[in-house]
Amino acid sequence: FGVVTPLDNRPHHECLLIIEQLFANATPDDLVLFYYSGHGLLDTRNSLHFACSNTDRRYLASTSIPWMIVQNILDRSRARQKILILDCCNSGTNEGLTFAKGDVESQASALENQLSVTGTHILAASRAMEEAKELKNAEFSVMTTHLINGIETGDADRDRDGKIGMVECGLYVQECTAATGEQTPVNHHIGVVHETYIA
């Protein structure tokens, strides 16, 4: 693994610069992972914004990280493998990316067809207009807890080949979360040809 840069409770402009540097400096051979855990806020047009330490709900365009800007950064990146894990409310909201098309049946079919190694994987904690829940007395949210458990135990390795990919992780998290019915994670893949392995 390469460099991991945690951004804990930082203002939006600092986070945005580091996000842009991460993707702009990536080479075609790099796998770049962006993991956001926090508040996903919607503006008056239902566009998604990632909250930061200085975010003011009245002025989301200038005090948060708009999804549209992140999408533009992704589009310009040379990295052929990109992963976004969005653990926040409303993370299935889309601007140009149709997150909501991902469902268990279509993703299972994609796994069986042995998807290949290019494109962007997006694992969102919830659909548009849906909350992402936290667990009582737990260190992490519902989605992150299932994701960590699936990787640590190996339960997310659905085809038992000793490797865990993003399609498998998404399916595992969807199935674990479906038991509670409180939120619906969205597992979406754009331009993916082969599975992208993360463990």
MIDOSE-1310 file (N, C-alpha, C; in nm, 2 decimals, decimal comma, always signed):
residues 199
fgvv	+0,08/-0,12/+0,00/+0,00/+0,00/+0,00/+0,09/+0,12/+0,00; +0,03/+0,23/-0,05/+0,11/+0,36/-0,06/+0,08/+0,44/+0,06; +0,07/+0,57/+0,04/+0,06/+0,67/+0,15/-0,09/+0,68/+0,19; -0,11/+0,69/+0,32/-0,25/+0,71/+0,37/-0,25/+0,85/+0,44
tpld	-0,34/+0,93/+0,40/-0,35/+1,07/+0,45/-0,48/+1,09/+0,52; -0,49/+1,07/+0,65/-0,61/+1,10/+0,73/-0,64/+1,25/+0,74; -0,76/+1,29/+0,72/-0,80/+1,43/+0,73/-0,91/+1,44/+0,84; -0,87/+1,45/+0,96/-0,96/+1,46/+1,07/-1,00/+1,60/+1,11
nrph	-1,13/+1,63/+1,09/-1,18/+1,76/+1,14/-1,11/+1,88/+1,08; -1,08/+1,88/+0,95/-1,01/+1,98/+0,88/-1,11/+2,07/+0,80; -1,07/+2,20/+0,78/-1,16/+2,28/+0,70/-1,17/+2,23/+0,55; -1,27/+2,27/+0,48/-1,30/+2,22/+0,35/-1,19/+2,25/+0,25
hecl	-1,13/+2,37/+0,26/-1,03/+2,41/+0,16/-0,90/+2,32/+0,17; -0,86/+2,29/+0,30/-0,75/+2,20/+0,32/-0,78/+2,06/+0,26; -0,90/+2,01/+0,29/-0,93/+1,87/+0,25/-0,94/+1,87/+0,09; -1,00/+1,97/+0,03/-1,02/+1,97/-0,11/-0,88/+1,97/-0,18
liie	-0,79/+2,05/-0,13/-0,65/+2,06/-0,19/-0,59/+1,92/-0,19; -0,59/+1,85/-0,07/-0,53/+1,72/-0,06/-0,60/+1,62/-0,15; -0,73/+1,63/-0,16/-0,80/+1,53/-0,25/-0,76/+1,55/-0,39; -0,75/+1,68/-0,43/-0,71/+1,71/-0,57/-0,56/+1,66/-0,59
qlfa	-0,48/+1,69/-0,50/-0,34/+1,64/-0,51/-0,33/+1,49/-0,53; -0,41/+1,42/-0,45/-0,41/+1,28/-0,45/-0,44/+1,22/-0,59; -0,55/+1,27/-0,65/-0,59/+1,22/-0,78/-0,51/+1,28/-0,89; -0,47/+1,40/-0,88/-0,39/+1,47/-0,99/-0,25/+1,41/-1,00
natp	-0,19/+1,36/-0,89/-0,06/+1,31/-0,89/-0,05/+1,16/-0,92; -0,17/+1,10/-0,93/-0,17/+0,95/-0,95/-0,13/+0,92/-1,09; -0,07/+0,80/-1,11/-0,03/+0,75/-1,24/-0,13/+0,65/-1,29; -0,13/+0,62/-1,42/-0,23/+0,52/-1,46/-0,22/+0,38/-1,39
ddlv	-0,11/+0,35/-1,33/-0,10/+0,22/-1,27/-0,14/+0,23/-1,12; -0,17/+0,34/-1,07/-0,21/+0,35/-0,93/-0,36/+0,32/-0,90; -0,38/+0,26/-0,79/-0,52/+0,25/-0,74/-0,54/+0,35/-0,63; -0,63/+0,44/-0,65/-0,66/+0,55/-0,55/-0,79/+0,53/-0,48
lfyy	-0,78/+0,54/-0,35/-0,90/+0,52/-0,27/-0,93/+0,64/-0,19; -1,06/+0,69/-0,20/-1,11/+0,81/-0,12/-1,22/+0,76/-0,03; -1,20/+0,77/+0,10/-1,29/+0,72/+0,20/-1,34/+0,84/+0,28; -1,47/+0,87/+0,26/-1,53/+0,98/+0,34/-1,63/+0,93/+0,44
sghg	-1,61/+0,97/+0,57/-1,70/+0,93/+0,68/-1,73/+1,06/+0,75; -1,86/+1,10/+0,74/-1,90/+1,22/+0,80/-2,04/+1,26/+0,77; -2,07/+1,38/+0,76/-2,21/+1,43/+0,72/-2,22/+1,46/+0,57; -2,32/+1,39/+0,51/-2,35/+1,42/+0,37/-2,48/+1,51/+0,37
lldt	-2,46/+1,64/+0,32/-2,57/+1,74/+0,33/-2,62/+1,77/+0,19; -2,75/+1,80/+0,18/-2,81/+1,83/+0,05/-2,84/+1,98/+0,05; -2,81/+2,04/-0,07/-2,85/+2,18/-0,09/-2,99/+2,19/-0,14; -3,04/+2,31/-0,17/-3,18/+2,33/-0,22/-3,21/+2,26/-0,35
rnsl	-3,11/+2,22/-0,42/-3,13/+2,14/-0,55/-3,10/+1,99/-0,53; -3,09/+1,95/-0,40/-3,06/+1,81/-0,37/-2,93/+1,76/-0,42; -2,83/+1,85/-0,43/-2,69/+1,81/-0,47/-2,62/+1,78/-0,34; -2,53/+1,68/-0,35/-2,46/+1,63/-0,23/-2,34/+1,72/-0,20
hfac	-2,32/+1,74/-0,07/-2,20/+1,81/-0,02/-2,14/+1,74/+0,10; -2,01/+1,73/+0,10/-1,94/+1,66/+0,22/-1,91/+1,77/+0,32; -1,95/+1,75/+0,44/-1,93/+1,85/+0,55/-1,79/+1,84/+0,60; -1,73/+1,95/+0,64/-1,60/+1,96/+0,70/-1,61/+2,04/+0,83
sntd	-1,50/+2,06/+0,90/-1,50/+2,13/+1,03/-1,56/+2,27/+1,02; -1,55/+2,34/+0,91/-1,59/+2,48/+0,90/-1,72/+2,49/+0,82; -1,79/+2,38/+0,79/-1,91/+2,38/+0,71/-2,03/+2,46/+0,78; -2,09/+2,55/+0,70/-2,20/+2,62/+0,75/-2,32/+2,58/+0,65
rryl	-2,42/+2,52/+0,71/-2,53/+2,47/+0,62/-2,60/+2,58/+0,54; -2,59/+2,70/+0,58/-2,64/+2,81/+0,50/-2,56/+2,84/+0,37; -2,43/+2,80/+0,38/-2,34/+2,84/+0,27/-2,26/+2,71/+0,22; -2,34/+2,61/+0,18/-2,27/+2,49/+0,15/-2,17/+2,50/+0,03
asts	-2,21/+2,59/-0,07/-2,12/+2,60/-0,19/-1,98/+2,65/-0,15; -1,97/+2,73/-0,05/-1,84/+2,79/-0,01/-1,78/+2,74/+0,11; -1,85/+2,65/+0,19/-1,79/+2,60/+0,31/-1,79/+2,44/+0,32; -1,82/+2,38/+0,21/-1,82/+2,23/+0,22/-1,75/+2,18/+0,09
ipwm	-1,74/+2,05/+0,07/-1,69/+1,99/-0,05/-1,80/+1,94/-0,14; -1,84/+2,01/-0,24/-1,95/+1,97/-0,33/-1,91/+1,84/-0,40; -2,00/+1,75/-0,41/-1,98/+1,62/-0,49/-1,94/+1,66/-0,63; -1,99/+1,76/-0,69/-1,97/+1,79/-0,83/-1,82/+1,82/-0,85
ivqn	-1,75/+1,89/-0,75/-1,61/+1,92/-0,76/-1,53/+1,79/-0,75; -1,57/+1,70/-0,66/-1,50/+1,57/-0,65/-1,51/+1,49/-0,78; -1,63/+1,49/-0,84/-1,65/+1,42/-0,96/-1,56/+1,48/-1,07; -1,54/+1,61/-1,08/-1,45/+1,67/-1,18/-1,31/+1,63/-1,16
ildr	-1,27/+1,62/-1,03/-1,13/+1,58/-1,00/-1,11/+1,44/-1,04; -1,21/+1,35/-1,02/-1,20/+1,21/-1,06/-1,19/+1,20/-1,21; -1,27/+1,28/-1,28/-1,27/+1,27/-1,43/-1,14/+1,30/-1,49; -1,06/+1,39/-1,42/-0,93/+1,44/-1,48/-0,82/+1,35/-1,43
srar	-0,84/+1,26/-1,34/-0,73/+1,18/-1,28/-0,69/+1,07/-1,39; -0,56/+1,05/-1,39/-0,50/+0,95/-1,49/-0,51/+0,81/-1,43; -0,54/+0,79/-1,30/-0,55/+0,66/-1,23/-0,66/+0,58/-1,30; -0,62/+0,46/-1,34/-0,72/+0,37/-1,40/-0,81/+0,30/-1,30
qkil	-0,77/+0,29/-1,18/-0,85/+0,23/-1,07/-0,87/+0,33/-0,96; -1,00/+0,36/-0,94/-1,04/+0,46/-0,84/-1,15/+0,39/-0,76; -1,14/+0,41/-0,63/-1,24/+0,36/-0,54/-1,29/+0,48/-0,45; -1,42/+0,49/-0,44/-1,48/+0,59/-0,35/-1,57/+0,52/-0,25
ildc	-1,55/+0,53/-0,12/-1,64/+0,48/-0,02/-1,69/+0,60/+0,05; -1,82/+0,61/+0,04/-1,89/+0,73/+0,10/-1,98/+0,69/+0,21; -1,94/+0,71/+0,33/-2,01/+0,67/+0,45/-2,08/+0,79/+0,51; -2,19/+0,83/+0,45/-2,26/+0,95/+0,50/-2,40/+0,94/+0,45
cnsg	-2,48/+1,02/+0,51/-2,62/+1,03/+0,46/-2,63/+1,09/+0,32; -2,73/+1,04/+0,25/-2,76/+1,10/+0,11/-2,65/+1,06/+0,01; -2,56/+0,96/+0,05/-2,45/+0,94/-0,04/-2,48/+0,87/-0,17; -2,61/+0,82/-0,18/-2,65/+0,77/-0,31/-2,70/+0,88/-0,40
tneg	-2,71/+1,00/-0,36/-2,74/+1,12/-0,44/-2,64/+1,13/-0,55; -2,69/+1,16/-0,67/-2,60/+1,16/-0,78/-2,61/+1,29/-0,86; -2,49/+1,33/-0,92/-2,49/+1,44/-1,01/-2,40/+1,39/-1,13; -2,47/+1,33/-1,22/-2,39/+1,28/-1,34/-2,35/+1,13/-1,32
ltfa	-2,36/+1,08/-1,20/-2,33/+0,93/-1,18/-2,46/+0,87/-1,13; -2,50/+0,76/-1,20/-2,63/+0,70/-1,16/-2,61/+0,59/-1,05; -2,58/+0,63/-0,93/-2,55/+0,54/-0,82/-2,66/+0,44/-0,81; -2,78/+0,49/-0,82/-2,90/+0,41/-0,78/-2,92/+0,29/-0,87
kgdv	-2,85/+0,27/-0,98/-2,87/+0,16/-1,06/-2,82/+0,03/-1,00; -2,73/+0,04/-0,91/-2,66/-0,08/-0,85/-2,76/-0,15/-0,76; -2,78/-0,28/-0,78/-2,86/-0,36/-0,69/-2,79/-0,50/-0,68; -2,84/-0,58/-0,58/-2,77/-0,70/-0,55/-2,77/-0,80/-0,67
esqa	-2,88/-0,81/-0,74/-2,89/-0,90/-0,85/-2,79/-0,87/-0,96; -2,79/-0,74/-1,00/-2,70/-0,70/-1,11/-2,56/-0,71/-1,07; -2,53/-0,68/-0,95/-2,39/-0,69/-0,90/-2,34/-0,83/-0,89; -2,43/-0,92/-0,85/-2,39/-1,06/-0,85/-2,36/-1,11/-0,99
sale	-2,44/-1,07/-1,08/-2,42/-1,11/-1,22/-2,29/-1,05/-1,27; -2,25/-0,93/-1,23/-2,13/-0,87/-1,27/-2,01/-0,95/-1,21; -2,03/-1,00/-1,09/-1,92/-1,08/-1,03/-1,90/-1,21/-1,10; -2,01/-1,27/-1,13/-2,00/-1,40/-1,21/-1,93/-1,38/-1,34
nqls	-1,95/-1,26/-1,40/-1,89/-1,24/-1,53/-1,74/-1,19/-1,52; -1,69/-1,19/-1,40/-1,55/-1,16/-1,38/-1,51/-1,02/-1,44; -1,57/-0,92/-1,37/-1,54/-0,78/-1,42/-1,39/-0,75/-1,41; -1,33/-0,66/-1,50/-1,19/-0,64/-1,51/-1,13/-0,51/-1,45
vtgt	-1,01/-0,47/-1,47/-0,93/-0,38/-1,39/-0,93/-0,23/-1,43; -1,04/-0,17/-1,47/-1,03/-0,03/-1,49/-1,16/+0,03/-1,44; -1,16/+0,16/-1,42/-1,28/+0,23/-1,39/-1,29/+0,27/-1,24; -1,41/+0,31/-1,20/-1,44/+0,37/-1,07/-1,54/+0,28/-1,00
hila	-1,51/+0,24/-0,88/-1,60/+0,17/-0,79/-1,65/+0,27/-0,68; -1,78/+0,27/-0,66/-1,84/+0,36/-0,56/-1,93/+0,28/-0,47; -1,89/+0,28/-0,34/-1,98/+0,22/-0,24/-2,03/+0,33/-0,15; -2,16/+0,35/-0,16/-2,23/+0,46/-0,08/-2,31/+0,39/+0,03
asra	-2,31/+0,46/+0,14/-2,38/+0,40/+0,26/-2,53/+0,40/+0,25; -2,59/+0,49/+0,17/-2,73/+0,50/+0,16/-2,78/+0,56/+0,03; -2,90/+0,54/+0,00/-2,96/+0,60/-0,12/-2,98/+0,75/-0,10; -3,02/+0,81/-0,21/-3,06/+0,95/-0,20/-3,17/+0,97/-0,10
meea	-3,16/+1,08/-0,02/-3,27/+1,11/+0,08/-3,28/+1,01/+0,19; -3,17/+0,94/+0,22/-3,17/+0,83/+0,32/-3,06/+0,86/+0,42; -3,08/+0,83/+0,54/-2,98/+0,85/+0,65/-2,88/+0,73/+0,65; -2,76/+0,76/+0,69/-2,66/+0,65/+0,71/-2,65/+0,64/+0,87
kelk	-2,68/+0,52/+0,92/-2,69/+0,51/+1,06/-2,56/+0,48/+1,13; -2,56/+0,51/+1,26/-2,45/+0,47/+1,35/-2,50/+0,36/+1,44; -2,41/+0,28/+1,49/-2,45/+0,17/+1,58/-2,43/+0,22/+1,73; -2,52/+0,19/+1,82/-2,51/+0,23/+1,95/-2,39/+0,17/+2,02
naef	-2,31/+0,25/+2,09/-2,20/+0,20/+2,16/-2,09/+0,13/+2,07; -2,09/+0,17/+1,95/-1,99/+0,11/+1,85/-1,90/+0,22/+1,81; -1,78/+0,18/+1,77/-1,68/+0,28/+1,73/-1,71/+0,34/+1,59; -1,78/+0,25/+1,50/-1,80/+0,29/+1,36/-1,94/+0,29/+1,33
svmt	-1,97/+0,34/+1,21/-2,11/+0,34/+1,16/-2,15/+0,20/+1,12; -2,28/+0,19/+1,07/-2,33/+0,06/+1,03/-2,24/+0,01/+0,91; -2,23/+0,09/+0,81/-2,16/+0,04/+0,69/-2,01/+0,01/+0,71; -1,94/+0,10/+0,78/-1,80/+0,08/+0,81/-1,78/-0,04/+0,90
thli	-1,87/-0,06/+0,99/-1,86/-0,18/+1,08/-1,87/-0,31/+0,99; -1,97/-0,32/+0,90/-1,98/-0,44/+0,82/-1,86/-0,45/+0,72; -1,81/-0,34/+0,67/-1,70/-0,34/+0,58/-1,58/-0,40/+0,65; -1,55/-0,35/+0,76/-1,43/-0,39/+0,84/-1,44/-0,54/+0,87
ngie	-1,56/-0,58/+0,92/-1,59/-0,72/+0,95/-1,57/-0,81/+0,83; -1,62/-0,77/+0,72/-1,61/-0,85/+0,60/-1,47/-0,88/+0,56; -1,39/-0,77/+0,57/-1,25/-0,79/+0,53/-1,17/-0,86/+0,64; -1,19/-0,83/+0,77/-1,11/-0,90/+0,87/-1,14/-1,05/+0,88
tgda	-1,27/-1,08/+0,87/-1,30/-1,22/+0,88/-1,29/-1,30/+0,75; -1,28/-1,23/+0,64/-1,28/-1,29/+0,51/-1,42/-1,33/+0,46; -1,52/-1,29/+0,53/-1,66/-1,32/+0,49/-1,70/-1,25/+0,36; -1,63/-1,14/+0,33/-1,67/-1,07/+0,21/-1,61/-1,14/+0,08
drdr	-1,52/-1,24/+0,10/-1,46/-1,31/-0,01/-1,57/-1,41/-0,06; -1,66/-1,37/-0,14/-1,78/-1,45/-0,18/-1,74/-1,57/-0,26; -1,64/-1,56/-0,35/-1,60/-1,67/-0,43/-1,49/-1,75/-0,38; -1,44/-1,72/-0,25/-1,34/-1,79/-0,18/-1,21/-1,82/-0,26
dgki	-1,17/-1,71/-0,33/-1,04/-1,72/-0,40/-0,93/-1,66/-0,33; -0,95/-1,62/-0,20/-0,84/-1,56/-0,12/-0,82/-1,41/-0,14; -0,91/-1,35/-0,23/-0,90/-1,20/-0,26/-1,04/-1,14/-0,24; -1,04/-1,02/-0,19/-1,16/-0,95/-0,17/-1,16/-0,82/-0,26
gmve	-1,26/-0,82/-0,35/-1,27/-0,70/-0,44/-1,39/-0,61/-0,40; -1,40/-0,50/-0,47/-1,50/-0,40/-0,44/-1,64/-0,45/-0,48; -1,65/-0,53/-0,58/-1,79/-0,59/-0,61/-1,83/-0,68/-0,49; -1,74/-0,76/-0,45/-1,77/-0,85/-0,33/-1,80/-0,77/-0,21
cgly	-1,72/-0,67/-0,18/-1,74/-0,59/-0,06/-1,88/-0,52/-0,06; -1,91/-0,47/-0,18/-2,04/-0,40/-0,19/-2,16/-0,50/-0,17; -2,15/-0,62/-0,22/-2,25/-0,72/-0,20/-2,26/-0,76/-0,06; -2,15/-0,78/+0,00/-2,15/-0,82/+0,14/-2,21/-0,71/+0,23
vqec	-2,17/-0,59/+0,21/-2,23/-0,48/+0,29/-2,38/-0,46/+0,27; -2,42/-0,48/+0,14/-2,56/-0,47/+0,11/-2,64/-0,58/+0,19; -2,59/-0,70/+0,18/-2,66/-0,81/+0,24/-2,67/-0,80/+0,40; -2,56/-0,75/+0,46/-2,55/-0,74/+0,60/-2,65/-0,63/+0,65
taat	-2,65/-0,52/+0,57/-2,73/-0,40/+0,61/-2,88/-0,43/+0,58; -2,91/-0,51/+0,48/-3,05/-0,54/+0,45/-3,12/-0,60/+0,57; -3,05/-0,67/+0,66/-3,11/-0,73/+0,77/-3,18/-0,63/+0,86; -3,12/-0,51/+0,87/-3,18/-0,41/+0,96/-3,29/-0,33/+0,89
geqt	-3,27/-0,31/+0,76/-3,37/-0,23/+0,68/-3,37/-0,09/+0,70; -3,27/-0,04/+0,77/-3,26/+0,11/+0,80/-3,20/+0,19/+0,69; -3,11/+0,13/+0,61/-3,05/+0,21/+0,51/-3,02/+0,11/+0,39; -2,99/+0,16/+0,28/-2,97/+0,08/+0,16/-2,84/+0,12/+0,09
pvnh	-2,73/+0,05/+0,12/-2,60/+0,08/+0,06/-2,61/+0,06/-0,09; -2,54/+0,15/-0,17/-2,54/+0,14/-0,31/-2,40/+0,11/-0,36; -2,40/+0,00/-0,44/-2,27/-0,05/-0,49/-2,27/-0,03/-0,64; -2,19/+0,07/-0,69/-2,20/+0,10/-0,83/-2,06/+0,10/-0,89
higv	-2,05/+0,07/-1,02/-1,92/+0,06/-1,09/-1,93/+0,12/-1,23; -1,84/+0,21/-1,25/-1,84/+0,29/-1,38/-1,72/+0,26/-1,46; -1,74/+0,21/-1,58/-1,63/+0,18/-1,67/-1,54/+0,06/-1,62; -1,59/-0,02/-1,53/-1,52/-0,13/-1,47/-1,51/-0,25/-1,57
vhet	-1,39/-0,31/-1,59/-1,38/-0,42/-1,67/-1,34/-0,55/-1,59; -1,25/-0,53/-1,49/-1,21/-0,64/-1,40/-1,23/-0,60/-1,26; -1,25/-0,70/-1,17/-1,27/-0,67/-1,03/-1,14/-0,59/-0,98; -1,16/-0,50/-0,89/-1,05/-0,43/-0,82/-1,04/-0,48/-0,68
yia	-0,92/-0,54/-0,65/-0,91/-0,61/-0,52/-0,85/-0,51/-0,42; -0,90/-0,51/-0,29/-0,85/-0,43/-0,19/-0,80/-0,51/-0,07; -0,81/-0,64/-0,07/-0,76/-0,72/+0,04/-0,74/-0,86/+0,00
